[in-house]
Structures are given as C-alpha cells and as structure tokens.
Amino acid sequence: MSRHQDAMARVPARKPRRLKSLLAAAIFSAVGCLGTAAAQAGDITIWHNYGTEVNATALNALVTAFEAKNPDIKVNVVSQPADNYFALLTAASISHKAPDLAVMWTGLFDQKYAHLLADVKPLLAASDLAQMKGLKWASEDFDTSKALYLVPFEDQFYIGFYNKALFKKAGVDAVPTDWSELADACTKLRAAGILPMLYGSDSQALSSEFYPFYDLSYLVAGVYPAGDLPGLANGKIPWTDPKLVSQVTKWANLHASKCTNPDVLTSTDILTKFDAGKAAMIIDGNWNLQQLYDKLGPDLGVFPLPFSDTPIKGVVQMPGDGISVLKSSDNKKDAAAFLTFMMSGDGQNILSKAGLIPAREGYKATNPLYAGLLGLSDQGYTKYPMIDNVIQGPLVDTGQSVLNTAFAGQTPVPAAMQKMQQTWDNLPASEKK
C-alpha cells in the first residue's frame, strides 16, 4: 500500500499494519463464520484490509466491472479488520475456509506467507505480467525468475502532504527539503497560529496510534544509500548505529519543539482534520491523495519528507501491496480471470480513475499531483522501498510501540533503538537475512 501484525505479521496501507495478540479460539470462531458467509455469497471471494480508504473503493469498482464482463462469475468482497488481518487469513487457511483471493503486502510479507499463496505465474499470461511494475518485491527471494506470489494492485508512495494556503499565510515560501528548512517552516507556522504537523491515526485503522514507518522510511533514506537497506534486516547496520539514533532524535525533536500536535499518541482521523485546515502538514500514503484532493483541490501539495541534513534526494516508492491467489482455492481459474482483468487496460483505467497509480507500464494516474511525484526520479531522486516491507515483522511490531513513544517523549531515543536491536538479536537465525 503500501500498510503488520503479531511477529512478522503486520497488517495494513500500505500501509500501519500490526496484529494484536488474539486468542486462537476467537480467531477460528470468527473465521468459521466468515468462511460460511463467503461460501454462500459467490463463486470467488476476495479479502482485503483496506478499511475505508480509496483502495477499497477501487477494488469494489474493479469487481463491479469484472462481473459485468463475466456475468457467470460472482465475486464476494470481504473487508477484514486491518489490525489482525494476517492472523485471520492464516487461521482461515488452516481451517480450510480461506478466500480465493486476498490482499497481500509485498516484500518480506509475501515471503512470510508464501506457504499460503499460489504461484500466479502459471495462471496468468506472461505478456501481461511483463508489463507490471515491482514484481521483484512480489517474487520468491526477490528473484523474478522464481515464484510470483501476487499481482501488484498499484504503485505507492509514502509521502508528505501540505496545505499551500496555510504555507502562504505563514510566509513559508517553499517546501522544506532538509531538517533546517523544516524547523524554519515550523517556526513561521506556529507564529501564524497554525499547527505545523499533525500526527495520529488515519483511515487504515491499523492501530489507534500513528504509523511510524512512513517517517522511518525517510529517516533511513536521509542517511543511508538505498543499497544499504538490507543491512537493517541482516544485521550489518545495527539499530543502535549513531547515524540512525541521530536521525530518530531529530525526528522526536519535532514533537518536543511543538512542531506537532501534543496528543500524537491519541489523535484520530487526521485526514478529516487536515481537510478542515487544522494543520499545515501530515504524513501518509498516496492512497489517500484523492480523498484529500477532493477537499483541498489546488491547495493540496505533496513532498518527500525532508528528514536529512542536506536536501533530501530519496523518495519512498514501491508497489506496497497486491492481490494473491490462495493455494487452498478450489477455483483458481476464475481467480486468475479476475487478476487478468485487473491487469487489463480497463482494469488499470478503473484504478487510475479512483485516484491510484496504475501498476502497469503505460498507464498514467489521472490526478495532476502525481506528475510531480512520478517525475522525481528524473530530478535525481533515488527510489527507496517502504522500510516496513523489507524488515522482519517483529521489528515492525516493536517499532510500532517504541518509535511512537520515543516520538512522544515518553521513551528516550537510545532506549527505543536498543529495543529495536534487542528484537533483531532475538530473531531466529533463519530470519536474520
């Protein structure tokens, strides 16, 4: 999505995605009810964890168009809770009540759940797959010559949004590109009586708190080359690296210096508040761009997070999620037909019209703000993956707790980063890669 759960299990959009601990009996009971309903509702079933974001609207539009072209195939769409989505999907597979298709995150997530997922390569036309972006992140061992676990749903960004009218009111003449410029913008906005940055939970409902991995992805991009990122997963870069601790400390200072709302751990529905002009900047994913644009129109701007001592030259962009076929599906033929439609010109145009970035080469996003984002690579920006998609699930789970409280000033940053390192130290040897 971009979008965790119990260990290595995240949930969501892209992206927060964390699974709460659940009693096994409760999970299986819920899955049993859902499985029965799905079996009665249609020929194929799709699960998603999109909540109320635009992706859910886009998926429903795809289903409607697909059924119109394939009247003999009925599709049942089931929205699952984001905070325990992967636990439910796993339990459903064990109890033989899994859907035919399911939203799955790319990166280490599809690797983690590969035992549940069918290789879609034999099910789909190679000519269609060859046109899809980001298949590396959906492939076994990140090797496109091996099994493919999902078809990307869209191209995604973690990104900042800002209100141009509020910037102008405060005399902020340009979008900040580094820590110093961000501090200056915050000072001017506060002086004008405007909240500079708003943190809190958004439409994905992955957690009751804000999702720290949008920010962490840029904190990492501010000090490491993109090629070094595997070091955070394989141990070559310790989580206590002074460069990373320094970045997180500067980030936490945004809250300490009153650049953010005081209630960063309890604030909710930040999209609505931002729509209403309650803050100048928020950090989220492009899947919410269209919703914000519908409210703010030309006053909405987008920018890579300026978490760098020098002008930021990295942007966090990758297909963060997609749709998988479950191994347990009894109707892989019709499931594959849906994926084929999703990859078709009609399908890609539906996604574009909904406000997303099509994941197929040659199809453009319709929203004018995407031109600037997609053009960053032509300006020398390096693409970085979403950090929560390429580090182990337990690290994501720990980060959801300790990074949030470090940002809020409740946990010293060095102690928080030591917790991250301890989590990596405690990973099984097989997962330290």
C-alpha positions, 0 to 999 in steps of 0.5 A, a space after each residue: 500500500 503500501 500498510 503488520 501484525 503479531 511477529 512478522 505479521 503486520 497488517 495494513 496501507 500500505 500501509 500501519 499494519 500490526 496484529 494484536 495478540 488474539 486468542 486462537 479460539 476467537 480467531 477460528 470462531 470468527 473465521 468459521 463464520 466468515 468462511 460460511 458467509 463467503 461460501 454462500 455469497 459467490 463463486 470467488 471471494 476476495 479479502 482485503 484490509 483496506 478499511 475505508 480508504 480509496 483502495 477499497 473503493 477501487 477494488 469494489 469498482 474493479 469487481 463491479 466491472 469484472 462481473 459485468 464482463 463475466 456475468 457467470 462469475 460472482 465475486 464476494 468482497 470481504 473487508 477484514 479488520 486491518 489490525 489482525 488481518 494476517 492472523 485471520 487469513 492464516 487461521 482461515 487457511 488452516 481451517 480450510 475456509 480461506 478466500 480465493 483471493 486476498 490482499 497481500 503486502 509485498 516484500 518480506 510479507 509475501 515471503 512470510 506467507 508464501 506457504 499460503 499463496 499460489 504461484 500466479 505465474 502459471 495462471 496468468 499470461 506472461 505478456 501481461 505480467 511483463 508489463 507490471 511494475 515491482 514484481 521483484 518485491 512480489 517474487 520468491 527471494 526477490 528473484 523474478 525468475 522464481 515464484 510470483 506470489 501476487 499481482 501488484 494492485 498499484 504503485 505507492 508512495 509514502 509521502 508528505 502532504 501540505 496545505 499551500 494556503 496555510 504555507 502562504 499565510 505563514 510566509 513559508 515560501 517553499 517546501 522544506 527539503 532538509 531538517 533546517 528548512 523544516 524547523 524554519 517552516 515550523 517556526 513561521 507556522 506556529 507564529 501564524 497560529 497554525 499547527 505545523 504537523 499533525 500526527 495520529 491515526 488515519 483511515 487504515 485503522 491499523 492501530 489507534 496510534 500513528 504509523 511510524 514507518 512512513 517517517 522511518 522510511 525517510 529517516 533511513 533514506 536521509 542517511 543511508 544509500 538505498 543499497 544499504 537497506 538490507 543491512 537493517 534486516 541482516 544485521 550489518 547496520 545495527 539499530 543502535 548505529 549513531 547515524 540512525 539514533 541521530 536521525 530518530 532524535 531529530 525526528 522526536 525533536 519535532 514533537 518536543 519543539 511543538 512542531 506537532 500536535 501534543 496528543 500524537 499518541 491519541 489523535 484520530 482521523 487526521 485526514 478529516 482534520 487536515 481537510 478542515 485546515 487544522 494543520 499545515 502538514 501530515 504524513 501518509 500514503 498516496 492512497 489517500 491523495 484523492 480523498 484529500 484532493 477532493 477537499 483541498 483541490 489546488 491547495 493540496 501539495 505533496 513532498 518527500 519528507 525532508 528528514 536529512 541534513 542536506 536536501 533530501 534526494 530519496 523518495 519512498 516508492 514501491 508497489 506496497 501491496 497486491 492481490 494473491 491467489 490462495 493455494 487452498 482455492 478450489 477455483 483458481 481459474 476464475 481467480 486468475 480471470 479476475 487478476 487478468 482483468 485487473 491487469 487489463 487496460 480497463 482494469 488499470 483505467 478503473 484504478 487510475 480513475 479512483 485516484 491510484 497509480 496504475 501498476 502497469 507500464 503505460 498507464 498514467 494516474 489521472 490526478 495532476 499531483 502525481 506528475 510531480 511525484 512520478 517525475 522525481 526520479 528524473 530530478 535525481 531522486 533515488 527510489 527507496 522501498 517502504 522500510 516496513 516491507 523489507 524488515 522482519 515483522 517483529 521489528 515492525 511490531 516493536 517499532 510500532 510501540 517504541 518509535 511512537 513513544 520515543 516520538 512522544 517523549 515518553 521513551 528516550 531515543 537510545 532506549 527505543 533503538 536498543 529495543 529495536 536491536 534487542 528484537 533483531 538479536 532475538 530473531 531466529 537465525 533463519 530470519 536474520 537475512 
